[in-house]
Amino acid sequence: MEKNKKIKIFFLLTYVILACILVYYWQPIYIISIIIVLFPPSILNFYWLKNSRFRVLIFSLITVLLFAPPVELMARLKDVWDVSSVFPRIFGLIPLENMLFAFLNFFWGLSFYEYFINNDRPGKINKKFKYLIILFFIFLIIVFSLYFYNKNIIGANYFTIAIVVLIIPMTWFIIKKPSLIKKTIIPTLFFAIIFFIYELISLKIGSWFWPGEYLFPIKIWGEVFPLDDIIIWYFLSTPALILGYEFFADDFS
């Protein structure tokens, strides 16, 4: 990787650390902490792109509109995680703040991948993207239909959600193109650090909390912080995002 890009990665990480320190002492509401910590580096990283902005933006928007809400609903029905929200929740369960959080995770994750790993290659969005929209829409309809039929059916813990939305798709992508996994290593490690720092601060100030049952619960500052979260979301969500993007939106090469 070029020296200039290494400096930029260091700058992004330094910004997040300093922003988290500010949030720690100021203790703003959750939506403000998201805007302070995640919004500026996401926009800056997106600004650095020249050729892949459209792919990144469209993929992120479609994913947060069609994929994030059913996953959030499944998790909230089992109290897998929760946040301190100030806006009305969808069905009284899905915090709107988490939709912004999810969007910035997709948006920044893909901006980072394109700029630092994929060389911001030119090209239109892949024609296979329409199939992802169909799959997302089917998933959304199934989850919300089951919710109205019997909401107890669809509540799922960390590992159930991970198997359905992360592990099974990732396994298929890796079988199809195993060489791609190496392109996910740096983004996964980078965002694992970002997630860990931000979630620790969010736990400390009461923005994030974990009220459910977990396989590997530990306590930090007297509060539950499940290792399930680290194992699944830190180390599986980023590669799943990148592999899905490569297959459906980019060229899967």
N, C-alpha and C positions, 0 to 999 in steps of 0.2 A: 504493500500500500504506500502511496506517495506520502512524503513528509507533511505536505500541506493538509492532507486529509487526516492524518494522525493528530495534527494540531487542532483541527476542527472537532474531532471526536473528544479530545481533552477539554476543549472549550465548552461543548455541550454538557459534558459530565460535570464540569466545574459550575456551570450555571445552575444545574439542577440541585447540586449540593448547597450552593449559596441560597437558592430560592427556598429550599426546604428548611434551612436555618431561619430564614425570615418567617416562614409559616409557623415554625416551632415557637418562636417568641411572640408573634402576632396572634396566632390562633384564630384565623378567619374562618368563616363558614366553608363548608366543603367545596361549593361551586367556585368560590374565590381562590381557594388553594389550588384547584385544578387549573384555573386561568393563570395563576402566578407561576406554577411549577412546570406545567406541560405545554401550555399554549405557545409561549415565545419560542422555545427550541423547535417545536413542531413547524411553526410558520417559517422560521429561519432555514431549517433543513429543506423544507419544500421550496423555498425561494432559490436555494442553490441549484435545484433541478432546472434543466433547460428543455429536455426532450420528453420526459415521462410524466409530466405534471397531470395531464388528462387521465392517464391510466390510474395513477395513484389516487387522484381525487374521486373518480367515479367508482373505483373498487371500494374505497373507504366508505363512501356515502351509501352505496347499495348494501354493503355488509352491515353497517350500523342500523339501517332502516329495516332490513328483512331478517338478519341473523341474530343481532344482539338482543332484541326484545324477547324472543322465545327462550333464549339461553338464560337471560336474567330472570324470567318468570319461573323457569324450572328450578333455578337455584334459590330464589326467594321463598318458594313454597316449602323448601326444606331448611330455611334459615342458614344456607351455606355461608352467606355473607350479608352484611347490611351496611348502610351508610347513613350519616346524619343529613337528611334532606330537608329542604325548606319549601319545595314546590309540591303541588299535588302529584300523587303517584298514579301511574297507569294501573287500573284495577285495584288501586290501593296498595300495590305491591312493588311495581317497577319504578325506582327513582329516576327522574329525568336527568339528574346530575350524572348518573352512571352511563347514560347514553352519550353525553359529551365525553366522559372519561373513555368509553369504548371507542368512540370515533377518533380521538387523539391517539389512542394506542394503535389503531389500524393506520391512521394517516401518518403519524411519525414513524412507525415501524417500517412502512413501505417507502417513505421518503428516505429514511436512513439506508435501507437496503439498496434502493436504486442509485443513490448518490455514492455511497461508499463501497458497495460490493458489485453492483450490476452495471456500473459505468454509465448510468443514465442513458441507456440506448434509445434511439429514436424508433418510432413505429406506432401504428394505430393499435387500439385495444383488440385483443384476439377475438375472432368470431365465436370461439367457444364460451365467451363470457355470458352469452344468452342462456347457456345451459346452467351456469351457476345461479343466475337469477331465478330460473325455474326451480332448481333444487332448494334454494333459500325460501322461495315462496311456498313450496310444498311443505317444507319443514315448519314454517310459520303457521300455515293453515292447520296442520296436524296438531301442533302444540296448543294453539289457541282453541281449536275445536274440542280437544280433550279437556282443556281447562273448563269450558262451559258445560261439558258433559259430566265430568267428575274430576275435579282438580287434584284429588289425591293420586290419580294415576300418573301424573307427569312430574311431581316433585322428585328431584334427583340430587344426590350428594355429589361431591367433587369428582370422585372417580367414575361414577356413572356418566356424568356430563362429559368428562374427559374421553371416555371410551367412544361415546357417540359422536362428538363433534371435533375431537382432536386425533385420537389414536387411530381409529379406523381410516379416516381420510388420509392421514399422514402415511400410514403403512402402504396404502395403495399408491400414493405419489412416489414414495421411495422405491417401491418395487418397479414402477414404470421408469424412473430416472434416478437411480441411486447416487449418481455423481452430484446431484443438486444439494445433498445434505451438507456438504462442506461449505456451501455458500451461506448457510444459515448460522454457522458457528459464531462469528463475530457479532452479528445482530442479536443473537440469543444471549450471549454473555453481557453485551452492553445493556440490553433492556432488563436483564435479570438484576443488574446493579441498580438501575433506575427504579424498577418496581420495589426492590427491597428497601431502598432509602425512603422512597415516598410512602410506602405502606407503613413503615415503622413510625414515621412522623405522623401519619394520619391516625394510626392506632393511639399514639401518645396524646394527641389533641382531641380525640373522640370523633373524628370524621369517618373512620372505618372501624368496624368491629365484626367479630365472628361468633355468632350466638348459637351455632349448631353443634352437631356431633361429628368428630373427626377421627381418622385412624391414628394420626400423629400430632395430637395437640401439645403445644408447649405454652409456657407463660412468659410474657415479656412485660415489664412494668405492671405486673399483677393482672394482665389481660391475656385472654386466649389468642394465640397466634399460631394457626395450624401449619405444620410442615407440609400438609396436603397442598396448600396454596403455593408453596415454593416449588414443590416437585412438579405440579401440574401446570400452573400458569406461567411460572418463570421460565421453565425449560421445555414446554410443549407448545404454548400458544404462539410464540414468535415463529418457530419453524413451520408450524401448521399454516400460519398466515402467509408466510413467504412462499411455501410450496403451492398453496391454493392460488395465490396471485400469479405465480409462474405458469401454472397449468391453464388457468382460465382467462387471465388478462394479458400476460406477456406471451412468450413463445416457448416456454418449457424447455429451454436449452441450457 
